[in-house]
Amino acid sequence: MATHETTPPVEKDDVAHTTGHTATGPNGAQAAARYDYGGNPLFHAHAGNEGRLPAFGGEFQPGLYRPTEHRKFANPAPLGLSAFALTTFVLSCVNLGARGVSTPNIAVPLAFGYGGLVQLLAGMWEMAVGNTFGATALSSYGGFWIAYGILLTPNWGLHDVYVKAGGTSDPNQWNSVLGFFLTGWFIFTTILLLCTLRSTVMFFMLFFTLDLAFLMLACSDYAANNGAASSSKTLQKAGGGFGMLAAFLAWYNAFAGIADTSNSFFIIPVFHFPWSDKGREARVKTERETA
């Protein structure tokens, strides 16, 4: 009796639009893969050993890293960036005095729910995908928003300790302790900023504007403690302006991490620094082409 062996079907590798870079698939066939250095570095096919992905704000990763092969988790960075962006946007509107609003308590539900809890969860998932920078940054800023929400919640009594009679002989100390709080976050953000100096312009600008926002707001509280009400208000508006820029840059990086040709008609650029690894690689390629 003759037997017939059934050949298992050959799976084709996913193929992305190519600009000349190819990767060899497991069956010997070449699958096209693309690095769009000016746009979304994730716009390529995950096929075979294709080297390292470039630094990219959409993955909240400031250095070259290998893509996680057969990753079962989605990219958590856009979720964390979006949570940070919306909460920062609302609070920055208050700091700018938009439409005459000066009370920041509207940020409390966002600080607890979206900027706090959701961003903290995104940071935990960054640990699961092996991104130390993303896990540290998103989890920390999630903790920042939860702590800030506690500061603005009257039932916790933190404000009353400093401003009510019997709590302290100097009610203005409330401004100083808020300045301490914001100064600590300025220092932490500066550390993260230094880690983005070899990544992309949009990733760097996110932390640069956020760093200045923390600095301006901390100085605003110190000025208020010293009785310089006019300077404090000006510094608060400056902090709100830089915070607004940071919010839109966070949304920009989030969109860059989400958008590809399957869901968008365009890919937004992230602009690699000329001294970054991918910037030097692109420059060398250009010099060879013109030689």
CORWORA-V793188 format. One record per residue. N is the residue number from 1. SS is DSSP state (H for helix, E for strand, C for the rest). PSI is psi in whole degrees, 0 to 359 (* if undefined). D_LAST is the distance of its C-alpha to the last C-alpha in Angstrom with 1 decimal. Layout:
# CORWORA-V793188
((N SS PSI D_LAST) (N SS PSI D_LAST))
This chain:
# CORWORA-V793188
((1 C 129 67.6) (2 C 142 64.0) (3 C 147 61.7) (4 C 124 58.6) (5 C 135 55.7) (6 C 124 53.7) (7 C 125 50.0) (8 C 146 48.7) (9 C 146 46.3) (10 C 123 42.6) (11 C 135 41.1) (12 C 142 37.8) (13 C 149 35.2) (14 C 138 34.4) (15 C 127 31.4) (16 C 166 29.4) (17 C 137 27.0) (18 C 151 23.6) (19 C 28 20.0) (20 C 351 18.9) (21 C 132 20.5) (22 E 154 23.6) (23 E 143 26.4) (24 E 126 29.0) (25 C 175 32.5) (26 C 340 35.7) (27 C 12 36.7) (28 C 345 33.5) (29 C 150 32.2) (30 E 124 28.8) (31 E 131 29.3) (32 E 139 26.5) (33 C 147 25.8) (34 C 137 23.8) (35 C 114 22.8) (36 C 90 22.7) (37 C 334 21.3) (38 C 346 22.2) (39 C 234 25.7) (40 C 111 28.1) (41 C 345 26.7) (42 C 1 29.8) (43 C 79 28.8) (44 C 172 28.3) (45 C 135 30.6) (46 C 89 32.2) (47 C 122 31.9) (48 C 198 31.8) (49 C 103 29.8) (50 C 24 26.9) (51 C 209 26.2) (52 E 146 26.9) (53 E 148 27.1) (54 C 161 25.6) (55 C 142 27.9) (56 E 127 29.8) (57 H 333 32.8) (58 H 340 34.0) (59 H 3 34.8) (60 C 43 35.8) (61 E 114 33.6) (62 C 352 31.6) (63 C 168 29.7) (64 C 139 27.9) (65 E 154 30.6) (66 E 138 31.3) (67 C 144 32.8) (68 C 110 36.5) (69 C 137 37.0) (70 C 38 39.9) (71 C 131 40.7) (72 C 352 44.1) (73 C 146 43.8) (74 C 167 42.2) (75 C 114 39.8) (76 C 350 42.3) (77 H 313 40.0) (78 H 326 40.2) (79 H 312 44.0) (80 H 320 44.1) (81 H 319 41.8) (82 H 320 43.9) (83 H 317 47.1) (84 H 317 45.8) (85 H 312 44.5) (86 H 316 47.8) (87 H 319 50.0) (88 H 322 47.9) (89 H 313 47.9) (90 H 314 51.7) (91 H 325 52.4) (92 H 326 49.9) (93 H 318 51.8) (94 H 316 55.0) (95 H 330 53.4) (96 C 350 52.3) (97 C 30 55.8) (98 H 131 54.8) (99 H 29 57.8) (100 H 8 60.0) (101 C 129 59.7) (102 C 351 60.0) (103 C 122 61.3) (104 H 6 58.7) (105 H 343 60.9) (106 H 338 59.2) (107 H 348 56.4) (108 H 308 58.8) (109 H 324 58.8) (110 H 321 55.0) (111 H 322 54.7) (112 H 314 57.0) (113 H 307 56.0) (114 H 299 52.3) (115 H 332 50.5) (116 H 286 52.7) (117 H 309 53.7) (118 H 319 50.9) (119 H 324 48.2) (120 H 317 49.9) (121 H 319 50.0) (122 H 321 46.3) (123 H 322 45.7) (124 H 322 47.9) (125 H 334 46.0) (126 H 327 42.7) (127 H 321 44.4) (128 H 328 45.1) (129 C 3 41.4) (130 C 20 40.4) (131 C 98 38.8) (132 H 316 40.4) (133 H 311 38.8) (134 H 320 39.9) (135 H 317 43.3) (136 H 314 43.9) (137 H 307 42.7) (138 H 318 44.4) (139 H 320 47.5) (140 H 315 47.9) (141 H 332 47.5) (142 H 318 49.9) (143 H 324 52.3) (144 H 313 51.7) (145 H 324 52.8) (146 H 316 55.8) (147 H 320 56.8) (148 H 323 56.3) (149 H 322 58.4) (150 H 320 61.2) (151 H 326 61.0) (152 C 359 61.7) (153 C 115 64.5) (154 H 325 67.9) (155 H 340 69.7) (156 H 339 67.9) (157 C 9 69.5) (158 H 319 66.6) (159 H 320 66.8) (160 H 328 70.6) (161 H 326 70.6) (162 H 335 68.9) (163 H 339 70.4) (164 C 156 73.9) (165 C 136 76.9) (166 C 340 77.6) (167 C 321 74.1) (168 C 157 73.0) (169 C 349 74.1) (170 C 94 70.8) (171 C 336 69.7) (172 C 353 66.4) (173 H 337 65.3) (174 H 319 64.0) (175 H 324 61.1) (176 H 317 60.4) (177 H 328 60.3) (178 H 323 58.0) (179 H 319 55.8) (180 H 315 55.8) (181 H 312 54.9) (182 H 329 51.9) (183 H 320 50.8) (184 H 320 50.6) (185 H 331 48.3) (186 H 316 46.2) (187 H 315 45.7) (188 H 318 44.9) (189 H 326 42.4) (190 H 320 40.7) (191 H 315 40.3) (192 H 323 38.7) (193 H 319 36.5) (194 H 334 35.0) (195 C 353 34.1) (196 C 5 31.9) (197 C 343 29.6) (198 C 28 26.8) (199 C 248 27.3) (200 E 159 26.9) (201 H 316 27.9) (202 H 326 30.8) (203 H 316 32.2) (204 H 316 32.1) (205 H 330 33.7) (206 H 310 36.5) (207 H 330 37.7) (208 H 312 37.1) (209 H 323 39.3) (210 H 320 41.8) (211 H 316 42.0) (212 H 327 42.8) (213 H 313 45.4) (214 H 319 47.2) (215 H 313 47.2) (216 H 318 48.5) (217 H 323 51.2) (218 H 315 52.3) (219 H 327 52.6) (220 H 317 54.6) (221 H 321 57.1) (222 H 320 57.4) (223 H 321 58.0) (224 H 322 60.6) (225 H 327 62.4) (226 C 0 62.5) (227 C 7 64.1) (228 C 78 61.1) (229 H 320 61.4) (230 H 314 59.3) (231 H 323 56.4) (232 H 318 56.7) (233 H 320 56.5) (234 H 316 53.4) (235 H 325 51.7) (236 H 318 52.8) (237 H 324 51.2) (238 H 318 48.0) (239 H 321 48.1) (240 H 323 48.7) (241 H 314 45.7) (242 H 325 43.3) (243 H 322 45.0) (244 H 317 44.5) (245 H 317 40.8) (246 H 322 40.7) (247 H 313 42.7) (248 H 328 40.3) (249 H 326 37.2) (250 H 318 39.1) (251 H 322 39.7) (252 H 311 36.0) (253 H 326 34.9) (254 H 316 37.8) (255 H 321 36.7) (256 H 331 33.1) (257 H 343 34.8) (258 H 318 37.0) (259 C 134 35.0) (260 C 184 33.2) (261 C 349 33.1) (262 C 341 36.6) (263 C 359 38.3) (264 C 150 36.1) (265 C 352 34.5) (266 C 155 31.7) (267 C 125 29.9) (268 C 144 29.8) (269 C 152 26.8) (270 C 348 27.2) (271 C 88 24.1) (272 E 139 22.8) (273 C 144 22.7) (274 C 331 19.2) (275 C 357 20.8) (276 C 166 22.2) (277 H 314 21.1) (278 H 330 19.9) (279 H 317 18.3) (280 H 321 16.2) (281 H 318 15.4) (282 H 323 14.3) (283 H 318 12.2) (284 H 319 10.4) (285 H 319 10.0) (286 H 319 8.6) (287 H 323 6.0) (288 H 323 5.1) (289 H 328 5.6) (290 H 352 3.8) (291 C * 0.0))
